[in-house]
């Protein structure tokens, strides 16, 4: 019973991973399917989104190094 459940679970997880890999478009495919106006807006705001993401990562690093609880780190 356990062996069968192990293989069925592994098969389901493997199927999910394969489906995710082959059905999710990469950035180039996504850009190719966008309208020209959306593509231009996406490319124009890309640097701002990357900068915001870097700032978020910096705040996470500061929070991780602090001894204070997460709910007290709002003033960073």
Secondary structure, DSSP 8 states (H G I E B T S, - for coil): -HHHHHHHHHHHHHHHHHHHHHHS--HHHHHHHS-HHHHHHHHHHHHHHHHHHHHHHHHHHHHHH-SS-GGG-TT-
